[in-house]
Amino acid sequence: MSDAPRPQTPENSPSEDELRRTAMPAHLRRAPRFGRVVGTGVVAGFVIGALCGLLLPNSTGVGRGAVAVLVGLGFALIGGFVTGLIAVGLDRGTPRYLKSSPAAGWPPPAPGDSGTEPARASAADSPSAPTAQDEERR
């Protein structure tokens, strides 16, 4: 053990049992960040297209720079589209339960609770709402 002083814990910090009782279960979802994925495809496509426009021979009178920019923009469009399709394909492979909110059943019932909620009154239960029998009589 180290002789270094240990930091003092605040008096109002929850106990380990309380933390375990109130902890929310979580699933790790490795979802692609669509903006970054598509942006990477656009940049990579532009670089590849610009290099093709600069290095490959051309027979236009506008110059290599203009050809490099135009070919780079075309490849950027294609690169963004392809990487977007790849990102959507990766996201479709994620199970549905990982995409839904994990907090549906939280917070858990307190130790003294029975775990059942009292029945809520709905509009159909109120005496002013017409029932199916009332509708048939009309």
SEPA-300047 format. One record per residue (C-alpha): residue number from 1; residue in three letters; x negated, y, z. Coordinates in pm, 1 decimal. Layout:
ATOM  pos  code         u         v         w
ATOM  NUM   ALA         X         Y         Z
...
END
This chain:
ATOM  pos  code         u         v         w
ATOM    1   MET       0.0       0.0       0.0
ATOM    2   SER    -104.3     351.1     -65.9
ATOM    3   ASP    -173.5     607.0     203.5
ATOM    4   ALA      -2.0     873.0      -4.9
ATOM    5   PRO     288.4    1042.2     170.8
ATOM    6   ARG     629.3     923.5      60.0
ATOM    7   PRO     884.4    1187.1     -37.7
ATOM    8   GLN    1169.1    1230.7     203.3
ATOM    9   THR    1509.1    1118.9      83.1
ATOM   10   PRO    1792.0    1368.2     123.7
ATOM   11   GLU    2041.7    1289.2     396.8
ATOM   12   ASN    2340.3    1301.2     161.8
ATOM   13   SER    2204.5    1050.9     -88.6
ATOM   14   PRO    2430.3     745.5    -141.3
ATOM   15   SER    2330.1     409.6      -3.4
ATOM   16   GLU    2228.0     122.7    -227.3
ATOM   17   ASP    2555.9     -60.2    -157.8
ATOM   18   GLU    2758.0     245.1    -257.7
ATOM   19   LEU    2556.6     281.9    -576.7
ATOM   20   ARG    2619.7     -82.7    -667.4
ATOM   21   ARG    2992.0     -45.4    -597.6
ATOM   22   THR    3033.7     267.4    -809.3
ATOM   23   ALA    2793.5     174.2   -1088.1
ATOM   24   MET    2946.5     157.4   -1435.0
ATOM   25   PRO    2841.1    -133.4   -1655.0
ATOM   26   ALA    2678.5     -22.9   -1975.5
ATOM   27   HIS    2586.0    -176.7   -2307.1
ATOM   28   LEU    2294.4     -55.0   -2509.8
ATOM   29   ARG    2410.5      44.5   -2855.6
ATOM   30   ARG    2140.5      95.9   -3111.4
ATOM   31   ALA    2338.3     308.6   -3353.0
ATOM   32   PRO    2157.9     486.0   -3631.9
ATOM   33   ARG    2149.4     863.8   -3616.4
ATOM   34   PHE    2304.9     933.7   -3951.0
ATOM   35   GLY    2169.6    1285.4   -3996.7
ATOM   36   ARG    1813.0    1180.7   -3930.6
ATOM   37   VAL    1837.9     870.8   -4146.0
ATOM   38   VAL    1982.0    1060.4   -4442.7
ATOM   39   GLY    1734.1    1345.3   -4389.4
ATOM   40   THR    1445.9    1099.9   -4398.9
ATOM   41   GLY    1579.0     956.0   -4724.4
ATOM   42   VAL    1611.0    1304.7   -4875.8
ATOM   43   VAL    1256.5    1403.3   -4780.3
ATOM   44   ALA    1108.3    1073.5   -4895.7
ATOM   45   GLY    1301.1    1094.1   -5222.6
ATOM   46   PHE    1186.6    1450.0   -5284.3
ATOM   47   VAL     822.0    1364.5   -5219.2
ATOM   48   ILE     833.1    1061.7   -5449.5
ATOM   49   GLY    1016.1    1256.5   -5720.0
ATOM   50   ALA     782.1    1554.5   -5697.1
ATOM   51   LEU     478.9    1327.6   -5724.5
ATOM   52   CYS     633.0    1157.0   -6028.7
ATOM   53   GLY     701.2    1497.1   -6186.6
ATOM   54   LEU     347.4    1618.0   -6121.9
ATOM   55   LEU     152.6    1306.2   -6211.2
ATOM   56   LEU     344.7    1158.9   -6504.9
ATOM   57   PRO     302.8    1322.3   -6844.1
ATOM   58   ASN     580.8    1552.5   -6960.4
ATOM   59   SER     647.9    1720.9   -7288.8
ATOM   60   THR     855.6    2020.2   -7174.2
ATOM   61   GLY     758.2    2381.3   -7205.1
ATOM   62   VAL     865.2    2483.0   -6853.6
ATOM   63   GLY     555.8    2347.2   -6679.2
ATOM   64   ARG     472.2    2074.3   -6435.9
ATOM   65   GLY     593.4    2265.0   -6127.0
ATOM   66   ALA     949.1    2307.5   -6253.0
ATOM   67   VAL     962.6    1945.0   -6365.8
ATOM   68   ALA     830.9    1832.0   -6026.3
ATOM   69   VAL    1098.8    2032.4   -5842.7
ATOM   70   LEU    1383.1    1907.9   -6063.3
ATOM   71   VAL    1274.8    1544.8   -6053.4
ATOM   72   GLY    1213.9    1580.6   -5677.4
ATOM   73   LEU    1567.2    1714.2   -5624.2
ATOM   74   GLY    1713.0    1428.0   -5825.1
ATOM   75   PHE    1519.0    1170.4   -5627.5
ATOM   76   ALA    1615.9    1348.6   -5302.7
ATOM   77   LEU    1982.4    1306.7   -5389.8
ATOM   78   ILE    1933.0     938.7   -5468.9
ATOM   79   GLY    1721.7     883.9   -5155.3
ATOM   80   GLY    1982.1    1046.0   -4929.3
ATOM   81   PHE    2262.3     840.7   -5081.3
ATOM   82   VAL    2073.7     511.5   -5053.3
ATOM   83   THR    1962.9     569.0   -4693.2
ATOM   84   GLY    2317.7     675.0   -4602.3
ATOM   85   LEU    2448.9     345.5   -4737.1
ATOM   86   ILE    2183.3     159.0   -4541.3
ATOM   87   ALA    2277.2     344.8   -4219.5
ATOM   88   VAL    2647.4     267.4   -4268.0
ATOM   89   GLY    2561.2     -97.1   -4330.0
ATOM   90   LEU    2358.2    -111.7   -4010.2
ATOM   91   ASP    2635.9      54.1   -3811.9
ATOM   92   ARG    2901.0    -184.4   -3946.6
ATOM   93   GLY    2700.4    -472.7   -3800.9
ATOM   94   THR    2748.6    -334.6   -3449.2
ATOM   95   PRO    3017.2    -523.9   -3254.1
ATOM   96   ARG    3337.1    -325.4   -3189.1
ATOM   97   TYR    3315.3    -357.9   -2809.5
ATOM   98   LEU    2989.2    -164.1   -2812.8
ATOM   99   LYS    3152.5     122.6   -3003.0
ATOM  100   SER    3442.6     162.6   -2757.2
ATOM  101   SER    3429.7     357.2   -2434.5
ATOM  102   PRO    3310.3     144.6   -2140.7
ATOM  103   ALA    3492.4     365.8   -1887.9
ATOM  104   ALA    3843.2     232.3   -1959.2
ATOM  105   GLY    3874.2      42.9   -1631.4
ATOM  106   TRP    3683.2     281.5   -1411.1
ATOM  107   PRO    3658.6     374.5   -1134.4
ATOM  108   PRO    3692.3      33.6    -969.8
ATOM  109   PRO    3952.1      -1.4    -693.2
ATOM  110   ALA    3841.9      92.5    -344.7
ATOM  111   PRO    3780.8    -194.3    -100.7
ATOM  112   GLY    4120.5    -140.5      69.7
ATOM  113   ASP    4322.9    -116.7    -252.6
ATOM  114   SER    4521.2    -410.0    -381.8
ATOM  115   GLY    4407.2    -336.8    -735.6
ATOM  116   THR    4755.3    -274.7    -868.5
ATOM  117   GLU    4886.8      66.4    -954.8
ATOM  118   PRO    5240.4     173.4    -862.8
ATOM  119   ALA    5483.9     146.7   -1151.8
ATOM  120   ARG    5519.3     474.5   -1334.2
ATOM  121   ALA    5864.9     594.0   -1424.7
ATOM  122   SER    5914.6     625.1   -1796.2
ATOM  123   ALA    6175.2     817.3   -1992.8
ATOM  124   ALA    6363.6     491.4   -2059.6
ATOM  125   ASP    6398.1     427.8   -1683.9
ATOM  126   SER    6555.9     764.2   -1607.5
ATOM  127   PRO    6936.3     776.8   -1584.0
ATOM  128   SER    6959.3    1065.5   -1829.5
ATOM  129   ALA    6798.0     871.4   -2113.4
ATOM  130   PRO    7044.5     673.2   -2327.0
ATOM  131   THR    6998.3     297.8   -2326.8
ATOM  132   ALA    7038.5      58.8   -2617.2
ATOM  133   GLN    7387.2     -33.7   -2489.3
ATOM  134   ASP    7489.3     331.9   -2488.4
ATOM  135   GLU    7369.4     366.4   -2844.4
ATOM  136   GLU    7576.5      63.1   -2952.3
ATOM  137   ARG    7893.8     202.9   -2794.1
ATOM  138   ARG    7872.9     518.3   -3005.6
END
